[in-house]
Amino acid sequence: MNDFSLIRKNLFRKKLRAGLMILSILIAFAIFGVLAAFERAFNAGEATSEDDRLVVVNKINFTQPLPVAYFNRVRAMEGVRRVTHASWFGGYYQDPKNFLIVMAVEPETYLQVIDSDIIVPPQMREAFLRERTGALVGEAMASKWGWKVGDRVPISSSIFSRRHGSQTWDMTIVGIFDKRKPQIDTNFLLFHYDYFDETRSFGKDTIGWLVLQTTSPAVNDRVADMIDQTFANSSFETATDTEKAFNKAFVAQLGNIALIVTLVVGAAFVTILMIVGNTMVMAVRERTREIAVLKTLGFSSARVLRLVLGETLLLALIGGLSGLAIAVMATLSLRRSVSNFLPGLTLDPWVLVLGFVLMVLLGLATGLAPAINAFRLKIADAMGRG
Protein backbone atom coordinates (compact mmCIF):
# COMPACT_ATOMS: atom_id res chain seq x y z
CA MET A 1 0.00 0.00 0.00
CA ASN A 2 1.51 3.31 -1.08
CA ASP A 3 1.38 6.58 0.83
CA PHE A 4 -1.49 8.01 -1.23
CA SER A 5 -3.67 5.01 -0.40
CA LEU A 6 -2.93 5.48 3.31
CA ILE A 7 -3.75 9.19 3.07
CA ARG A 8 -7.03 8.52 1.28
CA LYS A 9 -8.14 5.77 3.64
CA ASN A 10 -7.29 7.85 6.72
CA LEU A 11 -9.15 10.87 5.35
CA PHE A 12 -12.33 8.91 4.64
CA ARG A 13 -12.16 6.72 7.72
CA LYS A 14 -15.11 8.66 9.10
CA LYS A 15 -17.04 9.54 5.98
CA LEU A 16 -19.53 11.92 7.60
CA ARG A 17 -16.79 14.00 9.22
CA ALA A 18 -14.75 14.08 6.01
CA GLY A 19 -17.84 14.97 3.98
CA LEU A 20 -18.76 17.89 6.25
CA MET A 21 -15.21 19.28 6.13
CA ILE A 22 -15.11 18.97 2.34
CA LEU A 23 -18.50 20.68 2.11
CA SER A 24 -17.35 23.62 4.23
CA ILE A 25 -14.23 24.08 2.10
CA LEU A 26 -16.28 23.69 -1.09
CA ILE A 27 -18.66 26.47 -0.04
CA ALA A 28 -15.78 28.80 0.86
CA PHE A 29 -14.05 28.37 -2.51
CA ALA A 30 -17.33 28.65 -4.41
CA ILE A 31 -17.98 31.99 -2.68
CA PHE A 32 -14.40 33.06 -3.38
CA GLY A 33 -14.70 32.25 -7.09
CA VAL A 34 -18.05 33.97 -7.65
CA LEU A 35 -17.11 37.10 -5.69
CA ALA A 36 -13.75 37.32 -7.50
CA ALA A 37 -15.59 37.11 -10.84
CA PHE A 38 -17.93 39.94 -9.83
CA GLU A 39 -15.02 42.01 -8.55
CA ARG A 40 -13.22 41.58 -11.87
CA ALA A 41 -16.36 42.53 -13.84
CA PHE A 42 -16.97 45.65 -11.74
CA ASN A 43 -13.38 46.82 -12.27
CA ALA A 44 -13.07 45.86 -15.94
CA GLY A 45 -13.48 49.53 -16.93
CA GLU A 46 -10.18 50.41 -15.29
CA ALA A 47 -8.31 47.86 -17.38
CA THR A 48 -9.72 49.24 -20.66
CA SER A 49 -9.01 52.90 -19.89
CA GLU A 50 -6.55 54.85 -22.02
CA ASP A 51 -3.94 57.04 -20.33
CA ASP A 52 -4.65 60.04 -22.55
CA ARG A 53 -8.43 60.08 -22.09
CA LEU A 54 -10.24 62.49 -19.79
CA VAL A 55 -13.93 62.52 -18.87
CA VAL A 56 -15.79 65.75 -18.14
CA VAL A 57 -19.02 65.54 -16.12
CA ASN A 58 -21.26 67.89 -14.18
CA LYS A 59 -19.62 68.79 -10.85
CA ILE A 60 -22.84 68.11 -8.94
CA ASN A 61 -23.22 64.57 -10.20
CA PHE A 62 -22.46 62.72 -13.40
CA THR A 63 -26.20 62.14 -13.88
CA GLN A 64 -26.70 65.90 -14.28
CA PRO A 65 -26.40 67.31 -17.83
CA LEU A 66 -23.95 69.71 -19.43
CA PRO A 67 -24.69 72.21 -22.23
CA VAL A 68 -23.78 70.87 -25.67
CA ALA A 69 -22.01 74.20 -26.26
CA TYR A 70 -19.20 72.94 -23.97
CA PHE A 71 -18.22 70.54 -26.76
CA ASN A 72 -16.83 73.26 -29.06
CA ARG A 73 -15.31 75.27 -26.20
CA VAL A 74 -13.35 72.26 -24.91
CA ARG A 75 -12.30 71.27 -28.44
CA ALA A 76 -10.63 74.66 -28.89
CA MET A 77 -8.50 74.34 -25.73
CA GLU A 78 -4.75 73.84 -25.86
CA GLY A 79 -3.66 70.28 -25.19
CA VAL A 80 -6.91 68.73 -26.44
CA ARG A 81 -6.40 66.46 -29.45
CA ARG A 82 -9.92 65.11 -29.86
CA VAL A 83 -13.18 65.49 -27.97
CA THR A 84 -16.61 63.94 -28.24
CA HIS A 85 -19.78 63.75 -26.19
CA ALA A 86 -22.32 61.12 -25.19
CA SER A 87 -25.66 60.98 -23.40
CA TRP A 88 -27.18 58.13 -21.41
CA PHE A 89 -30.45 57.02 -23.01
CA GLY A 90 -31.81 54.55 -20.45
CA GLY A 91 -32.87 52.15 -23.14
CA TYR A 92 -34.86 48.95 -23.26
CA TYR A 93 -36.19 46.67 -25.97
CA GLN A 94 -39.89 45.76 -26.09
CA ASP A 95 -40.19 45.40 -22.30
CA PRO A 96 -38.67 47.55 -19.49
CA LYS A 97 -37.14 44.37 -18.09
CA ASN A 98 -35.02 44.09 -21.25
CA PHE A 99 -32.61 46.83 -20.22
CA LEU A 100 -30.09 47.98 -22.83
CA ILE A 101 -26.94 50.08 -22.64
CA VAL A 102 -27.75 52.77 -25.21
CA MET A 103 -25.92 56.05 -25.75
CA ALA A 104 -26.67 59.00 -28.00
CA VAL A 105 -23.33 60.17 -29.42
CA GLU A 106 -21.77 62.57 -31.88
CA PRO A 107 -21.00 59.92 -34.52
CA GLU A 108 -17.78 61.03 -36.18
CA THR A 109 -15.85 62.23 -33.13
CA TYR A 110 -17.07 59.40 -30.90
CA LEU A 111 -15.77 56.73 -33.27
CA GLN A 112 -12.45 58.58 -33.45
CA VAL A 113 -12.04 58.75 -29.67
CA ILE A 114 -12.95 55.11 -28.97
CA ASP A 115 -11.18 53.72 -32.03
CA SER A 116 -8.74 51.87 -29.76
CA ASP A 117 -11.65 50.00 -28.13
CA ILE A 118 -13.88 48.78 -30.95
CA ILE A 119 -13.56 47.63 -34.55
CA VAL A 120 -16.04 49.12 -37.01
CA PRO A 121 -15.72 47.99 -40.65
CA PRO A 122 -15.23 51.02 -42.98
CA GLN A 123 -18.48 50.53 -44.90
CA MET A 124 -20.47 50.28 -41.66
CA ARG A 125 -18.73 53.37 -40.28
CA GLU A 126 -19.70 55.32 -43.40
CA ALA A 127 -23.28 54.08 -43.20
CA PHE A 128 -23.51 55.15 -39.56
CA LEU A 129 -22.20 58.64 -40.33
CA ARG A 130 -24.60 58.97 -43.23
CA GLU A 131 -27.82 57.52 -41.79
CA ARG A 132 -29.44 59.88 -39.27
CA THR A 133 -31.58 57.15 -37.70
CA GLY A 134 -28.83 54.56 -37.98
CA ALA A 135 -27.46 52.64 -35.04
CA LEU A 136 -24.23 50.78 -34.40
CA VAL A 137 -24.68 47.66 -32.28
CA GLY A 138 -22.05 45.63 -30.47
CA GLU A 139 -21.58 42.03 -31.50
CA ALA A 140 -22.68 40.74 -28.09
CA MET A 141 -25.94 42.72 -28.14
CA ALA A 142 -26.70 41.80 -31.76
CA SER A 143 -26.11 38.13 -31.00
CA LYS A 144 -28.30 38.26 -27.89
CA TRP A 145 -31.32 39.70 -29.71
CA GLY A 146 -30.72 38.16 -33.13
CA TRP A 147 -30.32 41.52 -34.84
CA LYS A 148 -28.57 41.92 -38.19
CA VAL A 149 -27.60 44.80 -40.46
CA GLY A 150 -30.68 46.31 -42.09
CA ASP A 151 -33.09 45.47 -39.26
CA ARG A 152 -35.29 48.30 -38.04
CA VAL A 153 -35.74 48.03 -34.28
CA PRO A 154 -37.77 50.10 -31.80
CA ILE A 155 -35.65 51.18 -28.83
CA SER A 156 -37.50 52.73 -25.90
CA SER A 157 -36.23 54.94 -23.08
CA SER A 158 -37.10 54.72 -19.41
CA ILE A 159 -35.98 58.37 -18.99
CA PHE A 160 -36.86 60.38 -22.09
CA SER A 161 -39.98 60.81 -24.19
CA ARG A 162 -40.56 62.20 -27.67
CA ARG A 163 -42.47 65.36 -28.45
CA HIS A 164 -45.55 63.42 -29.54
CA GLY A 165 -45.58 61.49 -26.26
CA SER A 166 -44.01 58.18 -27.29
CA GLN A 167 -40.91 56.87 -25.53
CA THR A 168 -39.74 54.83 -28.50
CA TRP A 169 -37.19 55.74 -31.15
CA ASP A 170 -37.10 53.66 -34.36
CA MET A 171 -33.53 52.87 -35.41
CA THR A 172 -32.00 51.07 -38.36
CA ILE A 173 -29.03 48.83 -37.60
CA VAL A 174 -26.35 49.92 -40.06
CA GLY A 175 -23.39 48.17 -38.49
CA ILE A 176 -22.21 45.61 -35.95
CA PHE A 177 -18.87 46.27 -34.26
CA ASP A 178 -16.42 44.00 -32.47
CA LYS A 179 -13.85 44.63 -29.71
CA ARG A 180 -10.13 45.32 -29.97
CA LYS A 181 -9.36 44.39 -26.36
CA PRO A 182 -10.47 41.20 -24.60
CA GLN A 183 -11.74 43.21 -21.60
CA ILE A 184 -14.14 45.25 -23.75
CA ASP A 185 -17.75 44.10 -23.72
CA THR A 186 -19.76 44.82 -26.87
CA ASN A 187 -23.16 44.73 -25.23
CA PHE A 188 -24.12 48.33 -26.09
CA LEU A 189 -25.71 50.42 -28.84
CA LEU A 190 -24.79 53.82 -30.27
CA PHE A 191 -27.09 56.16 -32.19
CA HIS A 192 -27.09 59.78 -33.38
CA TYR A 193 -27.28 62.55 -30.81
CA ASP A 194 -28.90 64.91 -33.34
CA TYR A 195 -31.73 62.44 -33.99
CA PHE A 196 -32.23 62.07 -30.25
CA ASP A 197 -31.97 65.78 -29.42
CA GLU A 198 -34.31 67.08 -32.08
CA THR A 199 -37.11 64.68 -31.15
CA ARG A 200 -37.01 64.52 -27.33
CA SER A 201 -39.52 66.48 -25.28
CA PHE A 202 -37.11 67.90 -22.69
CA GLY A 203 -33.42 68.46 -22.07
CA LYS A 204 -32.74 69.86 -25.53
CA ASP A 205 -29.17 71.04 -26.25
CA THR A 206 -27.74 69.19 -23.26
CA ILE A 207 -25.38 66.22 -23.12
CA GLY A 208 -24.38 63.70 -20.50
CA TRP A 209 -20.58 63.93 -20.52
CA LEU A 210 -17.54 64.76 -22.64
CA VAL A 211 -14.72 62.35 -23.44
CA LEU A 212 -11.49 63.84 -24.76
CA GLN A 213 -8.03 62.76 -25.78
CA THR A 214 -5.13 64.94 -24.77
CA THR A 215 -1.97 65.43 -26.82
CA SER A 216 -0.06 63.49 -24.14
CA PRO A 217 -0.79 61.91 -20.74
CA ALA A 218 1.77 64.37 -19.34
CA VAL A 219 -0.64 67.28 -19.92
CA ASN A 220 -3.69 65.56 -18.41
CA ASP A 221 -3.63 67.50 -15.13
CA ARG A 222 -3.09 70.84 -16.86
CA VAL A 223 -5.93 70.25 -19.33
CA ALA A 224 -8.28 69.04 -16.56
CA ASP A 225 -7.57 72.15 -14.47
CA MET A 226 -8.07 74.39 -17.49
CA ILE A 227 -11.47 72.89 -18.27
CA ASP A 228 -12.75 73.10 -14.70
CA GLN A 229 -11.47 76.65 -14.24
CA THR A 230 -13.10 77.73 -17.52
CA PHE A 231 -16.53 76.64 -16.32
CA ALA A 232 -16.09 77.54 -12.64
CA ASN A 233 -18.90 79.68 -11.14
CA SER A 234 -21.16 78.90 -14.11
CA SER A 235 -24.57 77.24 -13.93
CA PHE A 236 -22.94 74.02 -15.07
CA GLU A 237 -19.61 73.60 -13.30
CA THR A 238 -17.53 70.64 -14.36
CA ALA A 239 -15.40 67.94 -12.78
CA THR A 240 -12.69 66.52 -15.05
CA ASP A 241 -10.67 63.41 -14.36
CA THR A 242 -8.90 60.60 -16.17
CA GLU A 243 -11.03 57.88 -17.68
CA LYS A 244 -9.53 55.35 -15.28
CA ALA A 245 -10.35 57.49 -12.23
CA PHE A 246 -13.86 58.14 -13.54
CA ASN A 247 -14.53 54.41 -14.02
CA LYS A 248 -13.14 53.67 -10.58
CA ALA A 249 -15.34 56.35 -8.98
CA PHE A 250 -18.38 55.01 -10.84
CA VAL A 251 -17.79 51.51 -9.47
CA ALA A 252 -17.09 52.90 -5.99
CA GLN A 253 -20.73 54.05 -5.79
CA LEU A 254 -21.70 50.39 -5.64
CA GLY A 255 -19.31 49.82 -2.75
CA ASN A 256 -15.73 48.69 -2.33
CA ILE A 257 -16.08 45.36 -4.07
CA ALA A 258 -12.47 44.36 -3.47
CA LEU A 259 -12.87 44.99 0.28
CA ILE A 260 -16.12 43.01 0.35
CA VAL A 261 -14.42 40.07 -1.39
CA THR A 262 -11.49 40.23 1.04
CA LEU A 263 -13.67 40.41 4.16
CA VAL A 264 -16.14 37.71 3.13
CA VAL A 265 -13.51 35.29 1.86
CA GLY A 266 -11.20 36.08 4.79
CA ALA A 267 -13.93 35.37 7.33
CA ALA A 268 -14.83 32.12 5.58
CA PHE A 269 -11.22 30.94 5.48
CA VAL A 270 -10.48 31.82 9.10
CA THR A 271 -13.57 29.90 10.17
CA ILE A 272 -12.60 26.89 8.09
CA LEU A 273 -9.03 27.08 9.34
CA MET A 274 -10.22 26.77 12.92
CA ILE A 275 -12.79 24.05 12.20
CA VAL A 276 -10.59 21.86 10.01
CA GLY A 277 -7.49 22.45 12.14
CA ASN A 278 -9.27 21.45 15.32
CA THR A 279 -10.85 18.42 13.62
CA MET A 280 -7.48 17.23 12.31
CA VAL A 281 -5.88 17.59 15.75
CA MET A 282 -8.66 15.40 17.15
CA ALA A 283 -8.31 12.90 14.29
CA VAL A 284 -4.57 12.51 14.85
CA ARG A 285 -5.12 12.17 18.61
CA GLU A 286 -7.60 9.36 17.94
CA ARG A 287 -4.94 7.55 15.92
CA THR A 288 -2.12 7.95 18.43
CA ARG A 289 -1.54 4.23 18.85
CA GLU A 290 -1.80 3.62 15.11
CA ILE A 291 0.90 6.21 14.48
CA ALA A 292 3.05 4.48 17.10
CA VAL A 293 2.51 1.16 15.31
CA LEU A 294 3.53 2.76 11.98
CA LYS A 295 6.73 4.01 13.56
CA THR A 296 7.35 0.59 15.07
CA LEU A 297 6.99 -0.94 11.60
CA GLY A 298 9.70 1.36 10.29
CA PHE A 299 7.82 4.50 9.20
CA SER A 300 10.09 7.45 9.87
CA SER A 301 8.84 10.50 11.73
CA ALA A 302 9.26 12.55 8.53
CA ARG A 303 7.10 10.08 6.60
CA VAL A 304 4.40 10.21 9.26
CA LEU A 305 4.51 14.02 9.05
CA ARG A 306 4.08 13.83 5.27
CA LEU A 307 1.10 11.46 5.67
CA VAL A 308 -0.72 13.87 8.00
CA LEU A 309 0.05 16.91 5.83
CA GLY A 310 -0.98 14.92 2.77
CA GLU A 311 -4.32 14.21 4.40
CA THR A 312 -5.09 17.90 4.97
CA LEU A 313 -3.79 18.82 1.52
CA LEU A 314 -6.02 16.19 -0.11
CA LEU A 315 -8.96 17.46 1.93
CA ALA A 316 -8.31 21.07 0.83
CA LEU A 317 -7.84 20.10 -2.82
CA ILE A 318 -11.00 18.00 -3.04
CA GLY A 319 -13.12 20.72 -1.44
CA GLY A 320 -11.36 23.62 -3.14
CA LEU A 321 -11.36 22.25 -6.68
CA SER A 322 -15.03 21.26 -6.36
CA GLY A 323 -15.84 24.76 -5.07
CA LEU A 324 -14.05 26.46 -7.96
CA ALA A 325 -15.81 24.16 -10.43
CA ILE A 326 -19.15 25.26 -8.97
CA ALA A 327 -17.99 28.90 -9.17
CA VAL A 328 -17.19 28.47 -12.87
CA MET A 329 -20.62 26.98 -13.56
CA ALA A 330 -22.32 29.69 -11.49
CA THR A 331 -20.61 32.54 -13.36
CA LEU A 332 -21.43 30.96 -16.71
CA SER A 333 -25.10 30.65 -15.75
CA LEU A 334 -25.22 34.19 -14.33
CA ARG A 335 -23.37 35.82 -17.22
CA ARG A 336 -26.37 36.09 -19.51
CA SER A 337 -28.82 37.26 -16.86
CA VAL A 338 -26.56 40.08 -15.60
CA SER A 339 -24.95 41.01 -18.94
CA ASN A 340 -27.14 44.09 -19.36
CA PHE A 341 -25.83 45.87 -16.29
CA LEU A 342 -22.64 43.90 -15.56
CA PRO A 343 -20.94 42.83 -18.80
CA GLY A 344 -17.82 40.72 -18.79
CA LEU A 345 -18.67 38.43 -15.87
CA THR A 346 -16.15 35.61 -16.07
CA LEU A 347 -13.74 33.67 -13.88
CA ASP A 348 -10.23 34.62 -14.95
CA PRO A 349 -7.45 31.99 -15.01
CA TRP A 350 -5.51 34.00 -12.41
CA VAL A 351 -8.41 33.50 -9.98
CA LEU A 352 -8.15 29.75 -10.48
CA VAL A 353 -4.40 29.90 -9.91
CA LEU A 354 -4.87 32.00 -6.77
CA GLY A 355 -7.53 29.56 -5.60
CA PHE A 356 -5.14 26.64 -6.02
CA VAL A 357 -2.48 28.48 -4.02
CA LEU A 358 -5.02 29.14 -1.27
CA MET A 359 -5.93 25.44 -1.20
CA VAL A 360 -2.29 24.47 -0.66
CA LEU A 361 -1.86 27.12 2.04
CA LEU A 362 -5.09 26.02 3.72
CA GLY A 363 -3.97 22.38 3.66
CA LEU A 364 -0.59 23.22 5.12
CA ALA A 365 -1.99 25.58 7.76
CA THR A 366 -4.61 23.11 9.01
CA GLY A 367 -2.27 20.13 8.94
CA LEU A 368 0.90 21.65 10.34
CA ALA A 369 0.04 21.43 14.05
CA PRO A 370 -1.27 17.82 14.02
CA ALA A 371 1.59 16.79 11.69
CA ILE A 372 4.20 18.18 14.10
CA ASN A 373 2.49 16.42 16.99
CA ALA A 374 2.64 13.15 15.06
CA PHE A 375 6.28 13.82 14.14
CA ARG A 376 7.25 14.31 17.79
CA LEU A 377 5.24 11.41 19.11
CA LYS A 378 7.34 8.85 21.00
CA ILE A 379 6.44 5.19 20.50
CA ALA A 380 6.65 4.32 24.20
CA ASP A 381 4.47 7.28 25.21
CA ALA A 382 1.87 6.51 22.56
CA MET A 383 1.65 2.82 23.50
CA GLY A 384 1.20 3.76 27.15
CA ARG A 385 -1.86 5.96 26.51
CA GLY A 386 -5.21 4.46 27.31
ZICOR-V761126 format. One record per backbone hydrogen bond with DSSP energy under -0.5 kcal/mol. CO is the residue of the C=O (numbers start at 1). NH is the residue of the N-H. If there is no record, write none. Layout:
co:CO nh:NH
co:CO nh:NH
This chain:
co:2 nh:6
co:3 nh:7
co:4 nh:8
co:5 nh:9
co:6 nh:10
co:7 nh:11
co:8 nh:12
co:10 nh:13
co:13 nh:15
co:14 nh:18
co:15 nh:19
co:16 nh:20
co:17 nh:21
co:18 nh:22
co:19 nh:23
co:20 nh:24
co:21 nh:25
co:22 nh:26
co:23 nh:27
co:24 nh:28
co:25 nh:29
co:26 nh:30
co:27 nh:31
co:28 nh:32
co:29 nh:33
co:30 nh:34
co:31 nh:35
co:32 nh:36
co:33 nh:37
co:34 nh:38
co:35 nh:39
co:36 nh:40
co:37 nh:41
co:38 nh:42
co:39 nh:43
co:41 nh:44
co:43 nh:46
co:43 nh:47
co:44 nh:48
co:45 nh:49
co:46 nh:49
co:50 nh:53
co:52 nh:214
co:53 nh:243
co:54 nh:212
co:55 nh:57
co:55 nh:241
co:56 nh:210
co:57 nh:239
co:61 nh:64
co:64 nh:58
co:66 nh:207
co:67 nh:70
co:68 nh:71
co:69 nh:73
co:70 nh:74
co:71 nh:75
co:72 nh:76
co:74 nh:77
co:77 nh:80
co:79 nh:81
co:79 nh:215
co:82 nh:213
co:84 nh:211
co:85 nh:106
co:86 nh:208
co:86 nh:209
co:87 nh:104
co:89 nh:159
co:89 nh:160
co:90 nh:158
co:91 nh:100
co:92 nh:94
co:92 nh:156
co:93 nh:95
co:95 nh:98
co:97 nh:99
co:98 nh:93
co:100 nh:91
co:100 nh:102
co:101 nh:189
co:102 nh:89
co:102 nh:90
co:103 nh:105
co:103 nh:191
co:104 nh:87
co:105 nh:107
co:105 nh:193
co:106 nh:110
co:107 nh:111
co:108 nh:112
co:109 nh:113
co:110 nh:114
co:112 nh:115
co:114 nh:117
co:114 nh:118
co:117 nh:180
co:117 nh:181
co:118 nh:120
co:119 nh:121
co:119 nh:178
co:121 nh:124
co:121 nh:125
co:122 nh:126
co:123 nh:127
co:124 nh:128
co:125 nh:129
co:126 nh:130
co:127 nh:131
co:130 nh:132
co:131 nh:134
co:133 nh:172
co:134 nh:192
co:135 nh:174
co:135 nh:175
co:136 nh:190
co:137 nh:177
co:138 nh:142
co:139 nh:143
co:140 nh:144
co:141 nh:145
co:142 nh:146
co:142 nh:147
co:148 nh:151
co:151 nh:153
co:151 nh:173
co:153 nh:155
co:153 nh:171
co:154 nh:156
co:155 nh:169
co:156 nh:92
co:161 nh:201
co:162 nh:165
co:166 nh:162
co:167 nh:157
co:169 nh:155
co:171 nh:153
co:171 nh:173
co:172 nh:135
co:172 nh:174
co:173 nh:150
co:175 nh:137
co:177 nh:139
co:178 nh:119
co:181 nh:184
co:186 nh:141
co:186 nh:188
co:188 nh:138
co:189 nh:103
co:190 nh:136
co:191 nh:105
co:192 nh:196
co:193 nh:197
co:194 nh:198
co:195 nh:199
co:196 nh:199
co:196 nh:200
co:199 nh:163
co:203 nh:206
co:205 nh:68
co:207 nh:66
co:209 nh:86
co:210 nh:56
co:211 nh:84
co:212 nh:54
co:213 nh:81
co:213 nh:82
co:216 nh:219
co:217 nh:220
co:219 nh:223
co:220 nh:224
co:221 nh:225
co:222 nh:226
co:223 nh:227
co:224 nh:228
co:225 nh:229
co:226 nh:230
co:227 nh:231
co:229 nh:232
co:231 nh:234
co:237 nh:59
co:239 nh:57
co:241 nh:55
co:242 nh:246
co:243 nh:247
co:244 nh:248
co:245 nh:249
co:246 nh:250
co:247 nh:251
co:248 nh:252
co:249 nh:253
co:250 nh:253
co:251 nh:254
co:252 nh:255
co:255 nh:257
co:256 nh:260
co:257 nh:261
co:258 nh:262
co:259 nh:263
co:260 nh:264
co:261 nh:265
co:262 nh:266
co:263 nh:267
co:264 nh:268
co:265 nh:269
co:266 nh:270
co:267 nh:271
co:268 nh:272
co:269 nh:273
co:270 nh:274
co:271 nh:275
co:272 nh:276
co:272 nh:277
co:273 nh:277
co:274 nh:278
co:275 nh:279
co:276 nh:280
co:277 nh:281
co:278 nh:282
co:279 nh:283
co:280 nh:284
co:281 nh:285
co:282 nh:286
co:283 nh:287
co:285 nh:288
co:287 nh:291
co:288 nh:292
co:289 nh:293
co:290 nh:294
co:291 nh:295
co:292 nh:296
co:293 nh:297
co:294 nh:299
co:295 nh:298
co:300 nh:304
co:301 nh:305
co:302 nh:306
co:303 nh:307
co:304 nh:308
co:305 nh:309
co:306 nh:310
co:307 nh:311
co:308 nh:312
co:309 nh:313
co:310 nh:314
co:311 nh:315
co:312 nh:316
co:313 nh:317
co:314 nh:318
co:315 nh:319
co:316 nh:320
co:317 nh:321
co:318 nh:322
co:319 nh:323
co:320 nh:324
co:321 nh:325
co:322 nh:326
co:323 nh:327
co:324 nh:328
co:325 nh:329
co:326 nh:330
co:327 nh:331
co:328 nh:332
co:329 nh:333
co:330 nh:334
co:331 nh:335
co:332 nh:336
co:333 nh:337
co:334 nh:338
co:335 nh:339
co:336 nh:339
co:338 nh:341
co:338 nh:342
co:342 nh:345
co:344 nh:346
co:346 nh:348
co:348 nh:351
co:348 nh:352
co:349 nh:353
co:350 nh:354
co:351 nh:355
co:352 nh:356
co:353 nh:357
co:354 nh:358
co:355 nh:359
co:356 nh:360
co:357 nh:361
co:358 nh:362
co:359 nh:363
co:360 nh:364
co:361 nh:365
co:362 nh:366
co:363 nh:367
co:364 nh:368
co:365 nh:369
co:367 nh:371
co:368 nh:372
co:369 nh:373
co:370 nh:374
co:371 nh:375
co:372 nh:376
co:373 nh:377
co:378 nh:382
co:379 nh:383
co:380 nh:384
co:381 nh:385
co:382 nh:385
